[in-house]
Amino acid sequence: MAMLDAASSHRVMARPSVRPIGARDLKAALIKGVEDFMAMPTHVLFLVAIYPIAGVIIATVTFENELIPVLFPLASGFALIGPFAAIGLYELSRRREQGLDVSWAHAYEPLTSRSAGSIVAVGFLLMLIFVAWLVAAMGLYWALYGNETHDSVFAFAREVLTTPRGWMLIVFGNLVGAAFSLVALALSAVSFPLIIDRGTDAGTAIETSVALLRENPRTMITWGLIVAGLLVMGMLPLFVGLALVLPILGHATWHLYRRAVAP
């Protein structure tokens, strides 16, 4: 029995403890994120330039293949896989914090370190959530519209915004999307920064992230809404705003991790 108690105690100590955080911590993290972005604009713009380009490509392919209904699920999926995409930003914030070289050549060093396996494992889990979201979103559309297609994005928008069937798509689609987003937030809120900073395994990182949401539900849900809102703003001008939003959120996430997880 003593051995079991000791083992149980060891497992509890293995997970870093999380702190109570509030609105002030979110504000401070965002301010720090902006400061990092201002201090390293060339590097972060290089790292995230692919995202506005990818957004335009996604939109173009969607329109050409008359798959307009899948555009929103694809675009909103950035929020689900964003934590993995921001790995380089976490590393740059860590290096700047420690006074190290912050050239972009060092940004993805975590992917070549001993922690790479844990990073890939959590990233793969987020990708599975993203795919599940796409399947659920398209399943909902097919349940309401079957094989019906639309001539243009404007025709589709008019159908969705002015008909009972369209409002059902909006309401249930957002509810399903919110559920997937909450799962992704719970799994990845601080997982990647923790792995990069301390070399923890994927399981411990996820457990810590879930504990943070469990112990600070209101604050973390607010953080999720802030992230979603800023991403929507970044997507509106043909995704170009993501070149500003993504790096700030990436750096801010690192600083939120610093405030939320005890050293």
N, C-alpha and C positions, 0 to 999 in steps of 0.2 A: 504493500500500500504506500509506503514511504517513497519507493522508487517511482510509482505512478504520480504521486503528488509532485515529486521533483521534476518529472518529465513535463507534467502539465504546467508547472511554474516556468519551466524553460521555454515552452511554446508561447506563453503569454509575454515573456520578456523579449522574445525574438521579434515580435511586432513592435515597431516604433509607436510610442504613444502620440495621440493627436490632441491638440489644444482646442479650447473653445474659441471660436472666431465669430466676428460680427461684421456689420456694414463697414465699420472703419477699416477693417483688414482688407475687405474687397476694394475699397477706395485706394488704400495705400498700395495694394498690389497693382492696380491699374496705373497709378501715378509712376510707380517704379517701372512698369512695362513701357510707358511712354518715354521715360528717361533712357532706358536701354535702347529703344528704337532710335531716339535722337542721337545717342552716342555711337551707334553702329548701323546707320541707315544703308550704306552701300552693301554691307554683308547680308542684312536681312532681306533687302529687296532682291538680291541675287537668289537667295534661298527660296523665296515665295513667288518669284516671277512666274513659275510654272502654273500656279493656281488660277490666276486670271486667264492665262492662255488656255488651260484645260477647260475652264468654264465656257469660254467662247466656242471651243471645239465641241464640247458636249451639246451646247445649244444648236450648233450648226448641224451636227450629225442627227440630232433629234428631229429637227425640222425637215431635213432631207428624207428621212425614213418614215415620216408621218407618225412618229411615236411621241407626239407632243405630251400626252399624259405622263410620260416617264420623266419629263424634264424636271418637275418640282422634286420628286423623290431623289433624283440624282444630285440636284443642286443642294438640297437640304442634307444630303448624306455627308457633306463636308463637315458638318458639326459632329458626326459620329467618328470619322476617321481623322479629324483634325488633330487630336492629341498625339497621334503617332507621327503625323506629318510635321509636327512642331519640334521634333527631337533636336534638330540642329539649333533651334532657338533656345531651348533649355540649356544646351551645352554652352552657347555663347554667353548667356546670362551667368552661368556658373563660373566661366572663365573670367568674365569682367568682374564679378564679385570678388574673385581671388587675385585679381591683378595680373592675370595671365594673358598671353597673346590671344586676341579675339578675331584674327583673320578667318575668313570663311573656310579655309583649308582645314581648320580644326573642328568645324561644326559637327561633322558626322563621325568623329572619333569614337563615340560610344558604340557605333555599329561594328567597330573592329576590336572592341575590348572584350573582356571576359563576360561582360553583362549583355553582350549581343543576343544571346539565346533568350534571355528573359525579355528583352525589348521586342524581339520578333514574336515571342509567344503572346504577349499582351496585344501587339499589333495585329496578329492573326485573329485573336478573339474579337477585336474591334471590327475587322473585315467581315467576320462571320455575322456580326450584328448588322453591319451595313447591308450585306446580301439579304439577310432575313427581312430587313426593312423594305428593300426593293420588292421582294416577293410579296410581302404583306400589302404594300401600297398598290401594286399592280393587281393583286387578288381582289382588293376592295373595288378598284376601278372596273375590273371585268365583271364583278358581281352586280354593279350598278349599270354599266354601259355595254357589257358584252363585247362584241367585236366592232362596235361603232367607232368611226374615225372622224376627225375634224379637219376642215380645209386649212385652217390657220390657227395660230396661237390666240388670236383675237376671238375667233369663233368659239374656241374651247373655253376661253375666259368668260365670254358672254353666257355660254351654256351653264358653266359652273356657278356663276354669280347670280343668275336670274331664274333658276329652276329649283324646285324642291329636291330633285335628284342631285343637282349640283351642290346644294347646301348640305345634303347628307354626306356627300364626298368630302366636303370641307370639314364638317364636324368630326366625322369618324376618322378621317385621315389625320387630322391634327391630334386626336386622342391617341391613335396608334403611334404616331410619330413621337408624341410626348413620352409614351411608355418606353419606346426604344431609346430615346434621348436620356431618360432617367437611368436606365440600365447602363448606358455608355458612360454617363457621368459618374455613377457609383464605381465602376470598374477602373476608370482612367483619370479621375480628378487630379490625383497626385502620383499615380503609378510610375509613369515614365521619369519624372524628376527624381523620385525616390530611388529608382534603379540606377539612374545616371550618377546620382550623388553618393549613394552608399553601396551600390553593387548588390542590392538585395535580389532574391529570387522573385519570379513572377507571382507566385502564390502569396508571398508576404506583402509585396507591393499592392496587389489587388485587395488583400485583406485590410491593409491600412487605409486604402482609398475608400472602401466600403464603410469602414469605421468612422471616417471623417464625415461622410454623408449621414450616417446613423446618429452621430453625436451632435451634428450641426445641421439638421435638416433644412431649417428655414434659410440659413445663410447660404448653404450650398445650392439649394433650389434657386435662390436669387442669383447666384453666380451663373447657374445654367441659363437662366433667362437673360442675363446680361450678355453672355456669349452668343446665344441665339439671336438676340436683337441686333448686336453689332455685325454678326455674319449676314443677316438679312440686309442691313444697310450697305454692307460691302458688296453684296451681290447685285443690288439694284442697277448701278451704272455698268451693265455688261460685265459684272464680276471684277471690274478694275479696282474697286474699293478694297478688295481682299488684299491687295498689295500693301495696304496700310493696316487693315484690321487684323489680319493673321499674325503679323510679327508682334504687334502690341499685345494681343491676347496670349501668344506663345510666351513672351517674356513675363507678362503678368502672372501666368500660371506658375512659372518658376518661383516668383516672389510670394505667391499665395501658398505654395508648398512650404517655403521657408517659415512663414508665419503659422501654418497649420500643424506641422509635424515637429515634435520636440526634437532637439539635437541629441 
